[in-house]
Amino acid sequence: MLLKLNEYVVNDIIEDDPVRPHIKATWRTEQGREVFGLYKDESFETLRSVICVAYTDEIPANETDMNIIGQKTAVFYTVWSYDKGAGRDIVFASANHIKHNRKDVVRYVTLSPLTTMAELFHTRNGAKLLAKHDTCQNFEYKI
């Protein structure tokens, strides 16, 4: 069960973010950004995974680029899971949610760390590498 998380919930779980724990909950949940949680069921008691999304018009080459809010590109900039397979599940669940609720979004990309783990995660899930930068890399999902 996918649920948009508010600032207070995000603040409670932000320390679990393995990629960007330094980004404040207020920034993650303000206009032009969303955080989704994937729960085991409708009781919303067991959180399986979390994904943070920023909306831009361009593909960001770094975190600063995500400060320019847009509408055409959903940028998945961090994801973590508490349950095996839940990272993959939340990428596709949130992308499908966005596709059906934000008709202006036409691209689904990542701002991923320069790690083999991130590269394997995205390529195994069908994403294509777009670019490598000094501090991150971008992958694109076709939804």
C-alpha atoms as a printed R data frame, in Angstrom:
    type eleno elety resid chain resno      x      y       z
1   ATOM     1    CA   MET     A     1  0.000  0.000   0.000
2   ATOM     2    CA   LEU     A     2  1.593  3.262  -1.159
3   ATOM     3    CA   LEU     A     3  1.147  6.368   0.977
4   ATOM     4    CA   LYS     A     4  2.450  9.914   0.610
5   ATOM     5    CA   LEU     A     5  4.332 10.726   3.820
6   ATOM     6    CA   ASN     A     6  4.175 14.043   5.636
7   ATOM     7    CA   GLU     A     7  7.099 15.990   7.097
8   ATOM     8    CA   TYR     A     8  6.630 14.561  10.589
9   ATOM     9    CA   VAL     A     9  6.757 10.944   9.478
10  ATOM    10    CA   VAL     A    10  9.738 11.674   7.217
11  ATOM    11    CA   ASN     A    11 11.547 13.379  10.090
12  ATOM    12    CA   ASP     A    12 11.152 10.200  12.177
13  ATOM    13    CA   ILE     A    13 12.687  7.936   9.514
14  ATOM    14    CA   ILE     A    14 15.216 10.230   7.821
15  ATOM    15    CA   GLU     A    15 18.146  8.734   9.729
16  ATOM    16    CA   ASP     A    16 17.552  5.462   7.852
17  ATOM    17    CA   ASP     A    17 18.264  7.104   4.475
18  ATOM    18    CA   PRO     A    18 21.534  5.482   3.312
19  ATOM    19    CA   VAL     A    19 22.164  7.974   0.496
20  ATOM    20    CA   ARG     A    20 21.117 11.482   1.546
21  ATOM    21    CA   PRO     A    21 20.348 11.615   5.277
22  ATOM    22    CA   HIS     A    22 21.565 15.243   5.346
23  ATOM    23    CA   ILE     A    23 18.540 16.488   3.363
24  ATOM    24    CA   LYS     A    24 15.990 17.875   5.794
25  ATOM    25    CA   ALA     A    25 12.437 16.538   6.006
26  ATOM    26    CA   THR     A    26 11.043 20.017   5.320
27  ATOM    27    CA   TRP     A    27 12.866 20.186   1.968
28  ATOM    28    CA   ARG     A    28 11.772 16.662   1.001
29  ATOM    29    CA   THR     A    29  8.094 17.461   1.569
30  ATOM    30    CA   GLU     A    30  7.741 21.048   0.361
31  ATOM    31    CA   GLN     A    31  6.107 22.027  -2.929
32  ATOM    32    CA   GLY     A    32  7.604 20.223  -5.893
33  ATOM    33    CA   ARG     A    33  8.749 17.239  -3.828
34  ATOM    34    CA   GLU     A    34  7.147 14.152  -2.320
35  ATOM    35    CA   VAL     A    35  8.081 11.206  -0.146
36  ATOM    36    CA   PHE     A    36  6.241  7.914  -0.462
37  ATOM    37    CA   GLY     A    37  6.166  4.962   1.879
38  ATOM    38    CA   LEU     A    38  5.253  1.452   0.832
39  ATOM    39    CA   TYR     A    39  3.430 -0.385   3.597
40  ATOM    40    CA   LYS     A    40  2.735 -4.081   3.998
41  ATOM    41    CA   ASP     A    41 -1.028 -3.556   4.134
42  ATOM    42    CA   GLU     A    42 -3.830 -1.090   4.855
43  ATOM    43    CA   SER     A    43 -3.069 -1.006   8.579
44  ATOM    44    CA   PHE     A    44 -0.014  1.159   7.755
45  ATOM    45    CA   GLU     A    45  1.890 -0.442  10.620
46  ATOM    46    CA   THR     A    46  4.740 -2.101   8.708
47  ATOM    47    CA   LEU     A    47  6.794  0.229   6.506
48  ATOM    48    CA   ARG     A    48  8.566 -1.783   3.788
49  ATOM    49    CA   SER     A    49 10.372  0.981   1.871
50  ATOM    50    CA   VAL     A    50 10.662  4.718   1.243
51  ATOM    51    CA   ILE     A    51 11.350  6.787  -1.884
52  ATOM    52    CA   CYS     A    52 11.930 10.521  -2.248
53  ATOM    53    CA   VAL     A    53 10.939 12.361  -5.429
54  ATOM    54    CA   ALA     A    54 11.736 15.853  -6.691
55  ATOM    55    CA   TYR     A    55  9.975 17.323  -9.724
56  ATOM    56    CA   THR     A    56 12.136 19.233 -12.187
57  ATOM    57    CA   ASP     A    57 12.140 20.109 -15.877
58  ATOM    58    CA   GLU     A    58 15.726 18.982 -16.460
59  ATOM    59    CA   ILE     A    59 17.719 15.926 -15.429
60  ATOM    60    CA   PRO     A    60 19.785 16.991 -12.398
61  ATOM    61    CA   ALA     A    61 23.547 16.495 -12.371
62  ATOM    62    CA   ASN     A    62 23.749 17.088  -8.600
63  ATOM    63    CA   GLU     A    63 21.596 17.797  -5.544
64  ATOM    64    CA   THR     A    64 21.617 21.553  -6.145
65  ATOM    65    CA   ASP     A    65 19.928 21.092  -9.523
66  ATOM    66    CA   MET     A    66 16.880 19.708  -7.712
67  ATOM    67    CA   ASN     A    67 16.246 23.165  -6.217
68  ATOM    68    CA   ILE     A    68 14.815 24.243  -9.575
69  ATOM    69    CA   ILE     A    69 11.272 22.954  -9.358
70  ATOM    70    CA   GLY     A    70  9.534 21.879 -12.542
71  ATOM    71    CA   GLN     A    71  6.843 19.536 -13.759
72  ATOM    72    CA   LYS     A    72  8.142 17.280 -16.536
73  ATOM    73    CA   THR     A    73 10.650 15.046 -14.749
74  ATOM    74    CA   ALA     A    74 10.184 12.924 -11.643
75  ATOM    75    CA   VAL     A    75 13.586 12.504 -10.010
76  ATOM    76    CA   PHE     A    76 13.957  9.572  -7.631
77  ATOM    77    CA   TYR     A    77 16.857 10.811  -5.517
78  ATOM    78    CA   THR     A    78 16.893  8.305  -2.684
79  ATOM    79    CA   VAL     A    79 15.289  4.978  -1.890
80  ATOM    80    CA   TRP     A    80 15.685  2.590   0.987
81  ATOM    81    CA   SER     A    81 13.957 -0.538   2.139
82  ATOM    82    CA   TYR     A    82 13.362 -2.513   5.283
83  ATOM    83    CA   ASP     A    83 12.157 -5.621   3.441
84  ATOM    84    CA   LYS     A    84 13.729 -7.687   0.646
85  ATOM    85    CA   GLY     A    85 12.396 -6.635  -2.758
86  ATOM    86    CA   ALA     A    86 10.590 -3.596  -1.380
87  ATOM    87    CA   GLY     A    87 13.022 -1.122  -2.997
88  ATOM    88    CA   ARG     A    88 12.070 -2.381  -6.438
89  ATOM    89    CA   ASP     A    89  8.389 -2.456  -5.483
90  ATOM    90    CA   ILE     A    90  8.341  1.168  -4.369
91  ATOM    91    CA   VAL     A    91 10.127  2.444  -7.479
92  ATOM    92    CA   PHE     A    92  7.404  1.007  -9.700
93  ATOM    93    CA   ALA     A    93  4.501  1.726  -7.329
94  ATOM    94    CA   SER     A    94  5.472  5.395  -6.963
95  ATOM    95    CA   ALA     A    95  6.165  5.780 -10.705
96  ATOM    96    CA   ASN     A    96  2.745  4.339 -11.533
97  ATOM    97    CA   HIS     A    97  1.110  6.577  -8.925
98  ATOM    98    CA   ILE     A    98  2.822  9.636 -10.431
99  ATOM    99    CA   LYS     A    99  1.888  8.570 -13.967
100 ATOM   100    CA   HIS     A   100 -1.796  8.430 -13.037
101 ATOM   101    CA   ASN     A   101 -1.865 11.557 -10.866
102 ATOM   102    CA   ARG     A   102  0.563 13.970 -12.533
103 ATOM   103    CA   LYS     A   103 -0.134 13.978 -16.250
104 ATOM   104    CA   ASP     A   104  2.608 16.577 -16.857
105 ATOM   105    CA   VAL     A   105  5.419 14.161 -15.880
106 ATOM   106    CA   VAL     A   106  6.989 12.572 -18.963
107 ATOM   107    CA   ARG     A   107 10.322 11.289 -17.618
108 ATOM   108    CA   TYR     A   108 11.292  9.141 -14.638
109 ATOM   109    CA   VAL     A   109 14.964  9.446 -13.738
110 ATOM   110    CA   THR     A   110 17.241  8.911 -10.766
111 ATOM   111    CA   LEU     A   111 19.949 10.915  -9.053
112 ATOM   112    CA   SER     A   112 21.911  7.944  -7.775
113 ATOM   113    CA   PRO     A   113 25.227  7.639  -5.964
114 ATOM   114    CA   LEU     A   114 28.288  6.493  -7.910
115 ATOM   115    CA   THR     A   115 28.195  2.977  -6.514
116 ATOM   116    CA   THR     A   116 28.095 -0.438  -8.089
117 ATOM   117    CA   MET     A   117 25.167 -1.285  -5.834
118 ATOM   118    CA   ALA     A   118 23.084  1.618  -7.218
119 ATOM   119    CA   GLU     A   119 24.044  0.759 -10.786
120 ATOM   120    CA   LEU     A   120 23.100 -2.901 -10.374
121 ATOM   121    CA   PHE     A   121 19.834 -2.037  -8.631
122 ATOM   122    CA   HIS     A   122 18.643  0.223 -11.440
123 ATOM   123    CA   THR     A   123 19.893 -1.802 -14.403
124 ATOM   124    CA   ARG     A   124 18.438 -5.039 -12.985
125 ATOM   125    CA   ASN     A   125 15.111 -3.237 -12.704
126 ATOM   126    CA   GLY     A   126 15.167 -2.141 -16.349
127 ATOM   127    CA   ALA     A   127 16.555  1.393 -16.111
128 ATOM   128    CA   LYS     A   128 19.083  2.708 -18.622
129 ATOM   129    CA   LEU     A   129 22.177  4.677 -17.639
130 ATOM   130    CA   LEU     A   130 21.906  8.254 -18.939
131 ATOM   131    CA   ALA     A   131 24.987  9.957 -17.502
132 ATOM   132    CA   LYS     A   132 27.747  9.821 -14.917
133 ATOM   133    CA   HIS     A   133 28.747 13.021 -13.133
134 ATOM   134    CA   ASP     A   134 31.313 13.927 -10.472
135 ATOM   135    CA   THR     A   135 29.151 12.868  -7.527
136 ATOM   136    CA   CYS     A   136 26.232 10.941  -8.986
137 ATOM   137    CA   GLN     A   137 24.764  9.116 -11.950
138 ATOM   138    CA   ASN     A   138 21.401  9.224 -13.692
139 ATOM   139    CA   PHE     A   139 19.266  6.311 -14.825
140 ATOM   140    CA   GLU     A   140 15.962  6.488 -16.666
141 ATOM   141    CA   TYR     A   141 12.939  4.242 -16.242
142 ATOM   142    CA   LYS     A   142 10.375  3.898 -19.036
143 ATOM   143    CA   ILE     A   143  6.978  3.792 -17.371
